[in-house]
Structure formats: C-alpha cells, structure tokens
Amino acid sequence: MPFIPHTEEDVSAMLGAIGAASIEDLFDEIPPALKTGKLKDVPDGLPEMAVARLMQERASRDGFWSSFIGAGVYEHHIPAAIWQITTRGEFYSAYTPYQAEASQGTLQLIYEYQTMMTRLTGLDVSNASLYDGASALAEAVLMAVRSHKTSRRVLIPKTVHPIYRRVVDTTVRNQGIELVELDYDPATGKTLLPNDPGSFAGLAIPQPNFFGVLEDVHALTDWAHDKGALAIALVNPTTLAVLEAPGQWGTKGADIAVGEGQPLGAPMASGGPYFGFMCCRQGFVRQMPGRIVGRTVDLDGKPGFSLTLQAREQHIRRSKATSNICTNQGLVVTAATQYMALLGPQGLAKVASASHANTVALAGRLAAIPGVTRAFASPFFHEVVLKLNDSAKDVLRALRAQGILGGLDISGRYPELGQAILVCATETKTAADLDHYVQQMERILSKRREAPPCAYKS
Amino acid sequence: MLIFDHSRRGRTAAAQLPAAGGSLDDLPANLRRKDAPALPEVSELDVVRHYTRLSQKNFSIDTQFYPLGSCTMKYNPRACNSLAMLPQFLARHPASPDETGQGFLASMYELQEMLKDVTGMSGVSMAPMAGAHGEFAGVAMIRAYHDARGDTARREIIVPDAAHGTNPATATMCGYTVREIPTDATGSVDLAALKAAVGPHTAGLMLTNPSTLGVFEKTIADIQKIVHDAGGLLYYDGANLNAILGKVRPGDMGFDVIHMNLHKTFSTPHGGGGPGAGPVGVAERLLPFMPIPLVLNENGFYRLATEADLPQSIGRLSANMGNAGVLMRAYIYARLLGGEGMQRVAEYATLNANYLMVKLREAGFELAYPERRASHEFIVTLKKLKDATGVTAMDFAKRLLDYGYHAPTTYFPLLVPECLLIEPTETESRETLDGFIEAMKTIKHEAETTAELVKGAPYSLPVRRLDDVKAARELDLAYKPAALAP
C-alpha cells in the first residue's frame, strides 16, 4: 500500500487493542447512507516508475522556449545550490514554526530574510511573506484603510498590472472600500495625478510600472503625503539593487512597500509557488498582516527567535484579526533568502543592470524595424511596450513557430494602445538570443507585408 | 551566527554573477539608488554551509514523528517533488500561451476532476493559494450567490466555537458579521442553538467535519436541513478531510462549498509555513461564481478559463494560476495513490488515531470525549494533571521535544482546557506510535514525581524556552549591527 507501512499483523493487533472487528467499524459514527462507493474519476494508482514516465512525457511535450515575456514574472538564473538546500527534508517537511525551540532553523532564516528585505526597501520592518505580489498589494490596500481615520478610498493607477488590480478588487470588494483608477499620460506612460482626488487613504505607486516605465516616485509620494494618505510602493526586488529604495522616496519616504518575490530565486513554473513581500515603517507594524519573527533570548539568556506580535493574527483575534492569513510562502522565502545571500549587493546589481541593458538593446533593434515603434518616450527598466502595425496576436503566433515567445499581447487590456506587446529580456538572454528574435521579427513582418495573410507553422 | 556575521566587504559567490553588467546611465539620476543595499557579501560555501546548518536546527516529518493535530503532518513523497521540478515545468512562464503548456494543463485538469470526484462537488477551482485563501473564496462565493439573487439581507455567518480562527476572520474579510454557536457535551454542534441562530439574516454556516474536536458530526443531516431551510448555505472547512477521504464526500453531506488543504490531505509539503494550496469545490448553484482561472477541456485541448468564460466569477485571487507547483505535487501524489489508495488514507489515519487513543487511555491519560470514536485525531486533556502537579499542556509538549517527538497541537481547540490535539496520520508505523506512547508515559511519570524537570523543558534543543514577552515588547525584527544603528 503506497505510503502506508502497516502489515496484516499490525492491523489485526491494532484492531484487537481497539476492540474493533474491522477498520470499517471505526467509521460507525458516520450515517451508513452517506458512505461513498468506488470513485469514478480517479484512476488506479501507479508505481513511481510509471508516474515518472508519464510526467517526463508531459514535460517533454511542453518543451523549452526562448521567452521574452515578463509582466511581473521574470526568468532569472537560479543558482543550483538554492533548491538543493531548500528541498532538504528539514526545511521542506517542517510545519509553521509554532514550537520555536524545534524550529530555530526556519525562524532564524525568516529573521535574516526580514533583515534583507528591510535593507532592499529602506523600510524598518518586514513580515515573513504573503501569497504573491498581487495579494500583497491587496493586503497593503486594507492596511492603508485600517490606518486612515476616515477614508475608505484607495487610488490605483492604470499603470499597475491589470491582474493585480483585479485581485485587489476581489479581495476588498466586500469591505466597502472604493478603488479609484488613475489614468496615465499617453506620451510617457507615467501616472497622471488628478486635480481633485477627494479624500483617500492610500496611493499605490508602481516602480517600474506595468509598462516597464519609471514613474516619478518622489513627486507621487510627496503628493500622497500632502493629501494625508499613505504611499504604497509596488516594487520589483531585483531593480531595488540599483533603483532608489521606497524608504527614500520623496521627502518622507513611502510608508509600505510590497511586491512579487518571484525574481529572487523562484522558478516561473507556470505561476507558482512564489511569494509576496511586505515592508513598512515601524509605526504601522501592528497593522501588518501575516507572520513576523522576532529575536529574543531563552531562559539562559542565549539569543533565539520566535513568532511575535501574534495578537494581530486570526488564531488569537479571530473575527478581529488584521487578516485571515495563516501560512506564508515559507519554502519560497527559504530559497529567496539564499538567493539574496548568494548574489549579494554586487550580484543583484549586475543582474538588474544586465537585464536593463539587454532590454534597451532589444527595444532599440526591434523599434528600428519598419512597423514597430516604442509606445512611450520615457526611460524603462527591463520591459518595454512596442506598438505593431500588424496583428499582435498573429505576429506572436508566427514567432512561436520559430521557438520564440515574443512577449505579452496587451492590446486587450489596453485597447487605447492599439496592437501592442510588452517585451522583456533579462540577464539570461545572450546576444545570439536577441539576434534570433530580431531577425525573425524582421522576417515575419516583411513577409506579412508582402503577402498577407502569411502562412505560419501551427 | 547570522549570515551577516559571515559577510566581508568585496567577497562574492562569483560563479553566480552574470559575466557582464550593463550601463544604467540612461536612467534619471534621482531615481537611482545612492548606496547599495547591505545584503551579505559571502562565498557560495558560506551560504551552503550556513543554511545547511540552519536546516539541522529544525524538527521535520523527515526527521521526527510530528503528531500535530489538525495539521496532517504525513510523509511527503519525494517523487512528488522531483517530478514537479522537471526542468520544462519550471521553465514555463505563466503567461505563455496554452498551446505551450498542454502537459502542465492536462495534469491540472485531471487533478481538478479527481478532486471533484473525491469530494462529490460539481466544480473545482484551484486558484486559492492556502486554506485560508480557499475559505475567503468560498465565503465570497456565498456572498456573490445571495447578492445575485437580490437576497442582500443575509449578512451573518454562523461559526461553531470549536472552529479554526480563520473561519471568523474570513467571514469578517467578506464583510459579514460572525455569530458563534456552542458545542454540546458530546462534542457535537448544539442543534438547539443552531436552530435559534438561523433566520433571514443567515448567509451560511461554516463547519469542519470531522470537527476540530476529532469527532464526526453525527447529526450532519439535521444541520444541513436547518441551514438550508433557513435559506443559508453550508460551507465545509476541509482542514480534516484526511479523516474521511474517499469514505464520505462533503457533496453527499449536502455542503454547497468546500475548501481543501492539499498541503494536508494531498501530502504537499508544509515548507516551514507554506506554500499551501486551498482549492475550492462547489455545488451546482455556485458554479458561475468560481474564482478564475480554472482549467477547461475543449475536445482534448486544455485552456485556462477567463472572465469571458465566467462573467459572474468572484474574480482572481492571484496574479497567475495559484500555487501551480504545489498543485503539480498533489497531482503526482494522486496518481501514485489512485482511487483505492485515496480511500485507504482515511482508513489507516483513523486506525492509527484510534489505536493511539486507546493506548493512551490505558496509560492513564484523560480523553476529552471518551464516549466518542476518534476520527483521524483526538484530544487528551491534562487538566487533572495540571491541578495535581502544576505541569501544563505546554510543559508536556516541550518535554516531548526532548524525547525527539514534535509536540501535538496545544491549547486548540480553545474550549478544552490543557488540551493536546493528537493526529498521527496514516503514514506512521505501529512501532513509531508505540515509541510515542512510551514517551508520553515517561513524561507523565516525570510530572508526577519531578514536576520541575518537565516545567523546565526542553533541555536538548538548540535553545531553551524563549522569552516571548521580551520578543513582543522589545521588538527586534531586523538585524541592526552597531555600525548601522542610527
């Protein structure tokens, strides 16, 4: 029996001790009419060898692609050591560190993680992580509303990832919170501030924004503070190696910083698991959701670590908790902590600058092709919006036939941009990768111009 | 020693750095950082050794018996990890076209269908990333359902007092008020109190079955009728699904919406506190409200459903498709087990729990509900031991650590004083259970003869008991060496 060690002798001895005739008797408190028969849609079990064969076949079918998609999830090199250590049983199969004495490994690691995140963001405190970047933004919105005395409105620019905005809406909709969208300047791709915003509790400030464009974060932060609201930074951790830390934005610094932790050592893996990070200024720590680890001492005065400020949490406060969250994304944080330690300040800066340089080079060469133009004339980090004078969907499909995932079609989410794709090239892309992409784009566009509609390999 | 203590200016794990950086001169100077973030500057060996050593300070299923009640700490098969981490699966970007992920999506679709079958629900969405996230999705669907019918006076969720804290916290997040109802003397929902609580204001009841008291709600048929007759919906908290997997299905008990904890029942790792996965299952009337994305099968082509497919969906809960890699591990586990294997899970989890319960009772431990059959877990109360010796459930738990056993859940559920909630799971052998029983007997004897010894435990771990009051009063949440302190 897979993963059940009992011999026949064990079973009869144990039933004897219990005083039951059969295992079925142990379910005698369940009304007989409710008992399930054979499962219809669950196939018979397979030995590991057969399941391995099946999964290898499926993995091969999905294959490898030369991907230039970013949009919140980035292909970065992941050092081999990270997941070998992360999947050690002592990390992999441990529970949430409630029994602190038996969980010092996990607890110290989270304390180190929290320290690294405060240094990246320039803020005072960090929690132990949230589910992902989008849910972290939703929690930051709730936190801003809790912290504001009167307003339940939060401003979210359209330059925030469209799906993040959907997740925030799903999360806060039933709590009487109003989300107000802010437009962007069609020339620069930067957020436009409204003249009369009314009272609001917080402003989300993406840096870089969904278009890859750098926002004027100092002005936005000061504007939010000037209106009595919190400034919520939505940031990419890789870029923080070289871009100004949210704690230094404007005159007083942002109040909360959140974002997607995936770039720090988590594989893209069709969507997860990743983790969301959240940092804030000391004054807001009791409004923060999620686990927090603190350093303290034991009975002998020796330093040690434990979960702290648990009076905020659901298992103590129940209906009055700051959030219903219990777990964080511990195992992915285990990987991210090692990633930050292995890369260090120099390495992370090099990853950031190499990704930037690759994207700048690619954008320049693609925009030189007839029919391709940059959507916005302003500095971008490691993503860029390109407009096509052809169907984005068809062009991406033709690129795919050459093994290239050429970017994300954002025409549907931003119809005002026309046919537009969001393109990203990280440090993993070589000169040959960029050449291949540019050559194919050139070939496909010119062929489609000459002989529309073009035939492509399916 | 912290990783920061290993740091030396200028040291790098050079093999991990890209060969070349790039110019940032085109970016405005005022948006660039003046000082590099003070991350550790260490070698690759420093990192490998430091974190390997830290791992050794943890208890884990792979190293210890972990009878943590309501957490289902069973063996996490290694194949689930290695096959979910095949390089093609890891390399796939979540926004890649569906055509490039048919192997992945087929696995997700099949898991969805298996979860429907084993829970008896009409639809499953695997978007939620943890149990509490699934609860949120479930209660949000209850609200969307009532609202879509114009039934907007229903603003109250009923929760038994034995429920996990996430239940009332979730109801609040969905804009509901919470009404608690008591448990009767046998550990069941108090039916009279339930009848008195329901009405035109009732949106639904959240129920864990078997409950957190380790017993099956025998009157589930009555509970179901009371709630439905009042116009409310019935929510199944899947925390204890391991106890009944394949034996009884929540759908057959009349539940309208459920969440599952795949990190419990489907053996994905707990990872030191996540990532989990909390898929939701729904009865027919809630199908239109399921969170997206979910996986559709169109004549053998698998694709992710969007807003266009489910216009009444409560929406999205994550930027992508939930904790996809966790779902992959659950799928692989399900294929290894198969239908019969799933049904055996509940059988042997229940056998182990009842054996342990009977043996501990024989050893003089007091059971919270001695007249009841254990489900996959049961409660021992140390109230009398505490009154006689001063040794608390917490002391007892800490002493177990010295004997190499992770402690059971303590002080939950809140209504049983000095309780230990014990869940052995199906993957533990009789010898392991017997060893645990001996340790429990030994500690009981220690408590009765040398109470101070137990009160001072643990002695053999990396640290002794920690000062939690100091931790909360003198907050030290990030390392600030003297040189960096303001």
Interface residues (C-beta under 8 A of the other chain):
Chain A: M1 P2 F3 I4 P5 H6 D10 V11 A13 M14 L15 A17 I18 G19 A20 I23 L26 F27 D28 E29 I30 P31 L34 K35 T36 K38 L39 K40 D41 V42 P43 D44 G45 L46 P47 E48 V51 A52 L54 M55 Q56 E57 R58 A59 S60 R61 D62 G63 F64 W65 S67 I69 A71 G72 V73 E75 H77 P79 A81 W83 I85 T87 R88 G89 E90 F91 Y92 S93 A94 Y95 T96 P97 Q99 A100 E101 A102 S103 Q104 G105 T106 Q108 L109 Y111 E112 Q114 T115 M116 T118 R119 L120 D124 V125 S126 A128 S129 Y131 D132 G133 A134 S135 H161 I163 Y164 R166 V167 D169 T170 T171 R173 N174 Q175 G176 Q207 L214 V217 H218 L240 A241 V242 L243 E244 A245 Q248 E260 P267 M268 A269 S270 G271 G272 P273 Y274 F275 V285 R291 I292 V293 G294 R295 T296 V297 D298 L299 D300 K302 G304 F305 S306 T308 L309 A311 E313 Q314 H315 I316 R317 R318 S319 K320 A321 S323 N324 I325 C326 T327 N328 Q329 G330 L331 V332 T334 T337 Q338 M340 A341 L342 L343 G344 P345 Q346 G347 L348 A349 K350 V351 S353 A354 S355 H356 A357 N358 V360 P379 F381 L396 R400 L405 L408 E427
Chain B: L2 I3 F4 R11 T12 A13 A15 Q16 L17 P18 A20 G21 G22 S23 L24 D26 L27 P28 N30 L31 R32 R33 K34 A36 P37 A38 L39 P40 E41 V42 E44 D46 V47 V48 H50 Y51 T52 L54 S55 Q56 K57 N58 F59 S60 I61 D62 T63 Y66 L68 C71 M73 K74 Y75 N76 P77 A79 N81 L83 M85 L86 P87 Q88 F89 L90 A91 R92 H93 P94 A95 S96 P97 E99 T100 G101 Q102 G103 F104 A106 S107 E113 M114 K116 D117 V118 G120 M129 A130 G131 A132 H133 E135 F136 A140 R143 H164 G165 T166 P168 A169 T170 A171 T172 M173 C174 G175 Y176 V178 V215 F216 K218 I220 A221 I244 G246 K247 V248 R249 D252 M253 H263 S267 P269 H270 G271 G272 G273 G274 P275 G276 P291 I314 G315 R316 L317 S318 A319 N320 M321 G322 N323 A324 G325 V326 I332 A334 R335 L336 L337 G338 G339 E340 G341 M342 Q343 R344 E347 Y348 T350 L351 N352 N354 Y355 V358 K359 R372 R373 A397 K398 L401 H406 A407 F412 E426 T427 E428 S429 R430 G456 P458 L461 P462 V463 R464 R465 L466 D467 D468 K470 A471 A472 E474 L475 D476 L477 A478 Y479
